[in-house]
Amino acid sequence: MKKAEAKALLRMLPAYYNHFRSFDNALLTKFYGLHCVKLNGPSQKKGSSLGRITTKPESEITETTILKDLDLNFIFRLQRSWFQEFCRQIDRDCELLELEGIMDYSLLVGIHFKDISPEGELIPSGSHTPPA
């Protein structure tokens, strides 16, 4: 984190804290500390896509492979109510960032299918038997 970014985070800390107190489902990054690390030697500038794709060939990817953001190549759908709440929370989070003069917002989405049938089908939440 650059010094200017650290200063911005410290400046917005009270509003940031109150935002998370008000919205349990905030989608912003949760910071639990702010630390400074100084690199020795020449630093290299790297593109933002470096290291953001899995290097394994598709034939070697298994259910235990950790995929990265540029590997995401499918469309997923949410129930209408979940989607609406998701959009409302993004709006609330962006309102905080706008008030704080922050214009860069990255959203990290994690997908976890908790219940999957032996055939690989998603089992609806709350159901303990695979659909017929």
HUBELMO-V32662 format. One record per residue. N is the residue number from 1. SS is DSSP state (a for helix, b for strand, c for the rest). BURIAL is b if it has 16 or more other ideal C-beta (glycine too) atoms within 10 Angstrom, else e. Layout:
# HUBELMO-V32662
N | SS | BURIAL
N | SS | BURIAL
This chain:
# HUBELMO-V32662
1 | c | e
2 | c | e
3 | a | e
4 | a | e
5 | a | e
6 | a | e
7 | a | e
8 | a | e
9 | a | e
10 | a | e
11 | a | e
12 | a | b
13 | a | e
14 | a | e
15 | a | e
16 | a | b
17 | a | e
18 | a | e
19 | a | b
20 | a | e
21 | a | e
22 | a | e
23 | c | e
24 | c | e
25 | c | e
26 | c | b
27 | c | b
28 | c | b
29 | c | e
30 | c | e
31 | c | e
32 | c | e
33 | c | e
34 | c | e
35 | c | e
36 | c | e
37 | c | e
38 | c | e
39 | c | e
40 | c | e
41 | c | e
42 | c | e
43 | c | e
44 | c | e
45 | c | e
46 | c | e
47 | c | e
48 | c | e
49 | c | e
50 | c | e
51 | c | e
52 | c | e
53 | c | e
54 | c | e
55 | c | e
56 | c | e
57 | c | e
58 | a | e
59 | a | e
60 | a | e
61 | c | e
62 | c | e
63 | c | e
64 | c | e
65 | c | e
66 | c | e
67 | c | e
68 | c | e
69 | a | e
70 | a | e
71 | a | e
72 | c | e
73 | c | e
74 | c | e
75 | c | e
76 | c | e
77 | c | e
78 | c | e
79 | c | e
80 | a | e
81 | a | e
82 | a | e
83 | a | e
84 | a | e
85 | a | e
86 | a | e
87 | a | e
88 | a | e
89 | a | b
90 | a | e
91 | a | e
92 | a | b
93 | a | b
94 | a | e
95 | a | e
96 | a | b
97 | a | b
98 | a | e
99 | a | e
100 | c | b
101 | c | e
102 | c | b
103 | c | e
104 | c | e
105 | c | e
106 | c | e
107 | c | e
108 | c | e
109 | c | e
110 | c | e
111 | c | e
112 | c | e
113 | c | e
114 | c | e
115 | c | e
116 | b | e
117 | c | e
118 | c | e
119 | c | e
120 | c | e
121 | c | e
122 | b | e
123 | c | e
124 | c | e
125 | c | e
126 | c | e
127 | c | e
128 | c | e
129 | c | e
130 | c | e
131 | c | e
132 | c | e
